[in-house]
Amino acid sequence: MSLNFYHSLGKTETWPKLSGTHPASLTYDDVLLVPQTLTEIDSRRETDISVKFGPFNLQKPIVTAPMDTISGEKMARLMHRLGGLTFMPRVFINEALEACSRLQKDKIEAIYSIGLKNALNDATQFKKLGVKALLLDVAHGGMKNIVETAAEIQSKLKITVIAGNIVSYDQAMSYKKAGLKIARVGVGGGGMCITRLVAGAGFPQLSAVFETVSSGLEIIADGGIKKPADFAKAMAAGARVIMIGSMLAGTGETPGEVEGGVKKARGQASEDYMKDNGSKVGEFRSAEGIMTMVPYKGSAEWVINDLVGGLRSAMSYVGAKNIKEFQNKAQFTIASLAAQGESVAHINSK
């Protein structure tokens, strides 16, 4: 992972000891990757972006979010072909096991989501089908019960259990001490999430990656990825993979039908989702996600290719042939608001 920040005239600083910048305040737009000197990458084709992620060997460090309007069997098959991985959403257990059986029969790897209720029993059924990894899917991964349940399942079933979402070093260390290996990182940064507006809870996403990778855990950077540059910055900061959801909304492989040129997309904490799954907004539950209609985009493969192209380009600027080199060699610099404005196309056409 790179915690290295360029200061000036060849001098650098290491996060969190940054001049004039609060170390917990950073998100992707707040930084840029510094082009390096005398690099030896002559072509983006020379870059290797494969990673080992838990029990999986991925050709692309991209996983899809466990959202019912994003990830399904079609997405799992596409991501398998492209060298990534799909996190299947929480659904009724019989439905989930049937989908798992179909995918396992075709040797399509995916990660399946379970909740706290009946967690060990559900995990056992997935284990019997040959699943290698599960996600204990909750909003607040800092709960004691989450850590204990994930550790119990992992110990009893000898299966990789991913938990989250978390954002801080202390939370990550609680996972590590419990024997967990992988954490999903990010609160409030998702494209269809309004947790920060409703609960006032969250953490700037790049700083969350810095915090949690410092524990030694494998990190899924979940949220805040709006463009290829964000993907590159998350990987440079030490994420093992990035998770995307809203970027894939409206693509052909997402569940649902195209109606009038649009497809439905919703957060798992949206009122629309809760109505369909037997929950109600009220005194003890607020909607922390939104539902929207997204223009049909064609295949998700184009989204994945765009992200991958940006990562390979970033690696060429840094002079890194693989992800490990990228994370060792990358340097960040703080981008002022003026610099952020300078970063976008600003031609004055009249």
C-alpha positions, 0 to 999 in steps of 0.5 A: 500500500502507498501512504506516501505523499509528495510535499515539494522539491523531491521531499515526501511525507507519510500519511497520517503525518501530513502538513496542513491536512487532517489525515481522516478527511480525505476522499478520492477527489482530494488527491492526485497520483504524481507521475514518476521519474524515469519509468520503464513502462513503454505500454499499458499492455505491459501492466498486470492487474491480477490479484489474489483475493481471499481464496480467489485469483482474479484477473481484474480487481473488481467485484460487484456490490450485493444489490438486488438491482445490480448483481444476479446470475447474469452479472456473475457469469459476465464477471467470471468471464471478465476475471472479476467476481460478483457478490450476490445479494441477500434474498430468501435462502431457498432462492439463494441456494437455487441460484448458487446450485446453478452457478456452481454447476457451471463452475461460476464462482461468486460470493453469497450474502447472509444476514445475522439471523440463522447465519450459521445454518445458512452458511452451512448450506452454502458450504455444502454446495462448495462455496468458498466465501460468504459475506455477512452483509450488514450496514454497521460492521462495528457491532460486536455480534458481527465480529463474533458471528463471522469468526464463529462461522469461519472457525466452524466451517473452514470457509472465508467469511467477509464482514463489514462495513467498517471504516477505522483502524480500531474496527479493522484491528478488532476483525484481525484479532478475531481471525478475520482476513477480509473487510468491506470498507466504506460507510455512506459513500455509495452512489445510492446511499444517503446514510450520511444525510440521514444518520450523519454517520460516515467517513471519507473513503480514501482515509477509510482505506488508509486506516483499514489497510494499515491493519494488514487486512485485505480490504474491499474499497466499497463506495465512492467509485464514480470514475476510473481515477477513483479506482486507481487511487483506491488500489494505490492506497492498498485496497485488494479489490474495489466494489462497484454498484451504481456504476453498473446501474442500467447495464444489460446484465443487471436484474430487471427489465428495460422499460421505456429505455430505463432500468430500476436501480435502488440501494438495499436500504431504500424505502422501495427495497424495504417495501418489497422485503417486508420492512417499513419506514417508521420510528425505528427505521429510516430509509438510508438509500434511494431508488432511481431509474437509470437509462439503459447503458448496454453491456456492463463489460464497457464499464469494466473496461473503462475502469481497467483502462484507467487503472492501467494508465495510472500504473504506466504513469507510476511506472508499475508493472503489477499491483504490488509495484503500483502500491509500493511506488505510487505517490499522492499529492493533495489537490486543492479545490482549484486543482480539482476544478482544473482536473475536469475538461474546461474548454471554452467553446463559443 
